[in-house]
């Protein structure tokens, strides 16, 4: 999800006032990579304890094993 960065003074940030685009808790991160969560409105924003408003599908993107990068 790319959008304007937001700033807050609450967790999960490591530095207060640090800009970030999206926050994920451990359960949602595992759910996304396992395929259990497929839409952003199934993911909870840990800063507000409410689901994200977007109904966009989640697509995990990663490099192929033969890409030659490390």
C-alpha positions as CSV (number, residue, x, y, z in Angstrom):
1,X,0.0,0.0,0.0
2,X,1.6,3.2,-1.1
3,X,0.1,6.5,0.1
4,X,1.0,9.6,1.9
5,X,3.1,8.9,5.0
6,X,1.4,9.5,8.4
7,X,3.0,10.4,11.6
8,X,1.9,9.6,15.1
9,X,3.3,9.3,18.6
10,X,2.1,5.8,19.3
11,X,3.4,2.3,18.8
12,X,4.5,0.4,16.7
13,X,6.9,3.1,15.7
14,X,10.4,2.8,17.0
15,X,10.9,6.6,16.9
16,X,8.1,9.0,18.0
17,X,7.2,11.2,15.1
18,X,8.7,8.8,12.5
19,X,6.7,8.8,9.2
20,X,5.3,5.5,8.0
21,X,2.7,4.4,5.4
22,X,1.1,1.4,7.1
23,X,1.4,-0.4,10.4
24,X,0.9,-4.2,10.9
25,X,0.7,-6.2,14.0
26,X,2.2,-9.7,14.2
27,X,-1.1,-11.6,13.6
28,X,-2.0,-9.6,10.5
29,X,1.5,-9.9,9.1
30,X,1.3,-13.7,9.5
31,X,-2.2,-13.7,8.0
32,X,-1.0,-11.8,4.9
33,X,1.9,-14.1,4.2
34,X,-0.1,-17.3,4.9
35,X,-2.9,-16.1,2.6
36,X,-5.5,-16.0,5.3
37,X,-6.0,-12.3,4.8
38,X,-6.6,-11.2,1.3
39,X,-8.0,-7.7,1.5
40,X,-6.8,-4.6,3.4
41,X,-10.2,-4.3,5.2
42,X,-9.4,-7.6,7.0
43,X,-6.2,-6.0,8.5
44,X,-6.3,-4.1,11.8
45,X,-4.4,-0.9,12.2
46,X,-2.6,-1.4,15.6
47,X,-2.6,2.3,16.2
48,X,-6.4,2.7,16.1
49,X,-7.5,-0.9,16.7
50,X,-9.8,-0.6,13.7
51,X,-9.7,-2.2,10.2
52,X,-8.1,-0.3,7.4
53,X,-10.8,1.2,5.2
54,X,-9.4,0.1,1.8
55,X,-11.0,-3.0,0.2
56,X,-8.1,-3.4,-2.2
57,X,-6.7,-6.9,-2.5
58,X,-3.4,-7.7,-0.8
59,X,-0.6,-8.9,-3.2
60,X,2.7,-10.0,-1.7
61,X,5.6,-9.2,-4.0
62,X,9.0,-10.8,-3.7
63,X,12.0,-11.5,-5.8
64,X,12.4,-14.8,-7.6
65,X,15.1,-17.3,-6.4
66,X,16.9,-17.0,-9.7
67,X,17.1,-13.2,-9.7
68,X,20.8,-13.1,-8.8
69,X,20.3,-10.5,-6.1
70,X,21.1,-11.0,-2.5
